[in-house]
Amino acid sequence: MSAHHHGEHTHTPDGGAPPVGINEAANPTYPVGATVVLHADHMPGMEGAEATVVSSTNETVYMVDLDMDGMRMTNHKWVVESEMRPSR
């Protein structure tokens, strides 16, 4: 499986495995198998692209600013609540 590189940020084509503890949503707005049109532009080619929902969770998602490997990332999308913990 190849990876898509966006600066220092890398995604596998299938998005990779979900973090431990993320569970499927019981009644998502867009159920698995639904066709949707994306209104996101944080990666080239996403805006207006047609996509198929393959998973949905009940977690809160966040957009964050962070410093990583000497690089400032602003408005990074998306970090789910189970991937975070309070700062020291």
Backbone as CSV, one residue per row, in Angstrom:
resi,resn,N_x,N_y,N_z,CA_x,CA_y,CA_z,C_x,C_y,C_z
1,MET,0.845,-1.173,0.000,0.000,0.000,0.000,0.888,1.232,0.000
2,SER,0.665,2.134,-0.933,1.469,3.346,-0.979,0.857,4.390,-0.059
3,ALA,1.622,5.437,0.185,1.159,6.499,1.071,1.052,7.794,0.295
4,HIS,0.164,8.675,0.714,0.038,10.011,0.151,0.765,10.952,1.093
5,HIS,1.659,11.772,0.543,2.450,12.689,1.361,1.962,14.115,1.142
6,HIS,1.741,14.832,2.207,1.313,16.224,2.162,2.233,16.987,3.085
7,GLY,3.339,17.500,2.538,4.360,18.082,3.381,4.961,16.941,4.177
8,GLU,5.034,17.098,5.470,5.540,16.043,6.346,4.432,15.105,6.802
9,HIS,3.207,15.356,6.379,2.047,14.587,6.819,1.810,13.444,5.838
10,THR,1.638,12.238,6.328,1.465,11.078,5.473,0.171,10.354,5.807
11,HIS,-0.562,9.963,4.772,-1.780,9.169,4.923,-1.661,7.942,4.042
12,THR,-2.057,6.782,4.544,-2.199,5.629,3.670,-3.513,5.803,2.936
13,PRO,-3.671,5.227,1.735,-4.902,5.434,0.968,-6.177,5.056,1.719
14,ASP,-6.112,4.047,2.596,-7.321,3.649,3.325,-7.459,4.365,4.661
15,GLY,-6.565,5.303,4.962,-6.634,6.058,6.210,-6.013,5.348,7.395
16,GLY,-5.662,4.085,7.236,-5.055,3.331,8.328,-6.098,2.840,9.317
17,ALA,-5.637,2.046,10.245,-6.522,1.491,11.267,-6.942,2.575,12.250
18,PRO,-8.180,2.518,12.754,-8.594,3.509,13.756,-7.855,3.278,15.070
19,PRO,-7.621,4.346,15.821,-6.983,4.185,17.126,-7.802,3.278,18.035
20,VAL,-7.130,2.607,18.938,-7.794,1.731,19.900,-8.829,2.531,20.678
21,GLY,-10.009,1.974,20.874,-11.051,2.636,21.653,-12.081,3.373,20.831
22,ILE,-11.862,3.514,19.518,-12.859,4.171,18.685,-13.887,3.131,18.271
23,ASN,-15.152,3.414,18.559,-16.239,2.477,18.269,-17.169,3.045,17.210
24,GLU,-17.818,2.150,16.463,-18.764,2.549,15.426,-19.961,3.284,16.025
25,ALA,-20.472,4.270,15.290,-21.663,5.005,15.708,-22.898,4.130,15.530
26,ALA,-23.839,4.231,16.452,-25.069,3.442,16.380,-26.025,3.992,15.322
27,ASN,-26.180,5.318,15.230,-27.116,5.946,14.301,-26.479,7.164,13.633
28,PRO,-25.483,6.945,12.767,-24.795,8.093,12.157,-25.686,8.832,11.163
29,THR,-25.410,10.105,10.954,-26.122,10.895,9.950,-25.938,10.287,8.574
30,TYR,-24.719,9.851,8.273,-24.412,9.220,6.998,-24.005,7.781,7.281
31,PRO,-24.874,6.813,7.032,-24.566,5.414,7.346,-23.507,4.834,6.414
32,VAL,-22.878,3.766,6.851,-21.893,3.065,6.033,-22.532,2.715,4.697
33,GLY,-21.818,3.008,3.624,-22.310,2.753,2.272,-22.924,3.968,1.603
34,ALA,-23.236,5.030,2.381,-23.826,6.241,1.809,-22.814,6.948,0.913
35,THR,-23.298,7.521,-0.184,-22.461,8.332,-1.051,-22.632,9.785,-0.634
36,VAL,-21.511,10.497,-0.494,-21.526,11.889,-0.047,-20.620,12.720,-0.948
37,VAL,-20.802,14.035,-0.930,-19.912,14.964,-1.619,-19.150,15.721,-0.551
38,LEU,-17.822,15.736,-0.656,-16.981,16.379,0.356,-16.924,17.886,0.155
39,HIS,-16.982,18.604,1.271,-16.804,20.051,1.285,-15.637,20.344,2.218
40,ALA,-14.491,19.773,1.881,-13.264,19.934,2.657,-12.156,20.249,1.676
41,ASP,-11.236,21.107,2.092,-10.158,21.476,1.170,-8.784,21.378,1.805
42,HIS,-8.652,20.557,2.851,-7.356,20.475,3.526,-6.374,19.558,2.806
43,MET,-6.811,18.893,1.739,-5.914,18.121,0.880,-6.329,18.396,-0.564
44,PRO,-5.368,18.510,-1.474,-5.710,18.784,-2.877,-6.681,17.746,-3.429
45,GLY,-7.706,18.214,-4.143,-8.658,17.331,-4.798,-9.847,16.916,-3.954
46,MET,-9.873,17.286,-2.675,-10.985,16.863,-1.820,-12.271,17.641,-2.081
47,GLU,-12.174,18.958,-2.246,-13.365,19.791,-2.411,-14.198,19.305,-3.596
48,GLY,-15.455,18.944,-3.326,-16.369,18.507,-4.363,-16.241,17.044,-4.762
49,ALA,-15.300,16.324,-4.173,-15.116,14.913,-4.519,-16.256,14.066,-3.965
50,GLU,-16.660,13.055,-4.716,-17.671,12.119,-4.253,-16.957,11.023,-3.457
51,ALA,-17.545,10.628,-2.337,-16.926,9.626,-1.463,-17.995,8.679,-0.937
52,THR,-17.557,7.519,-0.480,-18.446,6.537,0.133,-18.067,6.392,1.599
53,VAL,-19.035,6.489,2.489,-18.801,6.343,3.923,-18.463,4.876,4.213
54,VAL,-17.323,4.664,4.870,-16.914,3.303,5.219,-16.901,3.072,6.721
55,SER,-17.019,4.162,7.500,-17.021,4.036,8.951,-17.521,5.338,9.555
56,SER,-18.080,5.266,10.752,-18.558,6.440,11.463,-18.431,6.179,12.959
57,THR,-18.068,7.216,13.717,-17.927,7.064,15.166,-18.720,8.139,15.889
58,ASN,-18.916,7.954,17.183,-19.620,8.931,18.011,-18.668,9.896,18.704
59,GLU,-17.424,9.934,18.304,-16.440,10.768,18.983,-16.501,12.222,18.557
60,THR,-16.105,13.104,19.452,-15.925,14.508,19.133,-14.598,14.635,18.397
61,VAL,-14.584,15.418,17.318,-13.343,15.663,16.583,-12.927,17.107,16.788
62,TYR,-11.634,17.351,16.691,-11.064,18.667,16.941,-10.153,19.075,15.797
63,MET,-10.060,20.376,15.553,-9.053,20.957,14.687,-8.047,21.592,15.637
64,VAL,-6.750,21.330,15.447,-5.747,21.766,16.405,-4.574,22.466,15.718
65,ASP,-3.872,23.307,16.494,-2.595,23.881,16.104,-1.531,23.153,16.916
66,LEU,-0.417,22.780,16.295,0.636,22.104,17.037,1.989,22.330,16.404
67,ASP,3.040,22.137,17.211,4.420,22.139,16.737,4.873,20.695,16.730
68,MET,5.396,20.243,15.572,5.785,18.853,15.429,7.027,18.785,14.549
69,ASP,8.074,18.158,15.063,9.306,17.983,14.290,9.821,19.295,13.709
70,GLY,9.744,20.374,14.496,10.240,21.669,14.059,9.333,22.401,13.084
71,MET,8.131,21.893,12.888,7.196,22.499,11.947,5.930,22.917,12.686
72,ARG,5.429,24.096,12.386,4.171,24.579,12.968,3.025,24.151,12.069
73,MET,2.063,23.416,12.613,0.866,23.022,11.871,-0.305,23.789,12.468
74,THR,-1.033,24.505,11.635,-2.202,25.239,12.109,-3.458,24.660,11.471
75,ASN,-4.523,24.657,12.247,-5.815,24.144,11.793,-5.718,22.709,11.267
76,HIS,-4.928,21.867,11.946,-4.787,20.465,11.530,-6.099,19.736,11.763
77,LYS,-6.587,19.076,10.729,-7.843,18.345,10.792,-7.534,16.863,10.687
78,TRP,-8.053,16.071,11.326,-8.907,16.050,12.490,-8.259,15.171,13.532
79,VAL,-8.391,15.515,14.776,-7.906,14.707,15.888,-9.137,14.327,16.702
80,VAL,-9.318,13.026,16.942,-10.483,12.588,17.719,-10.153,12.620,19.204
81,GLU,-11.181,12.726,20.010,-11.006,12.902,21.451,-10.166,11.795,22.091
82,SER,-10.323,10.549,21.633,-9.561,9.452,22.236,-8.071,9.524,21.904
83,GLU,-7.666,10.404,20.976,-6.266,10.574,20.650,-5.624,11.710,21.454
84,MET,-6.378,12.285,22.406,-5.886,13.428,23.177,-5.954,13.128,24.677
85,ARG,-5.168,13.902,25.420,-5.256,13.900,26.884,-4.898,15.307,27.332
86,PRO,-5.304,15.730,28.516,-4.973,17.076,28.986,-3.454,17.299,29.039
87,SER,-3.025,18.520,28.782,-1.620,18.870,28.891,-1.189,18.857,30.341
88,ARG,0.101,18.728,30.553,0.632,18.697,31.930,0.233,19.868,32.731
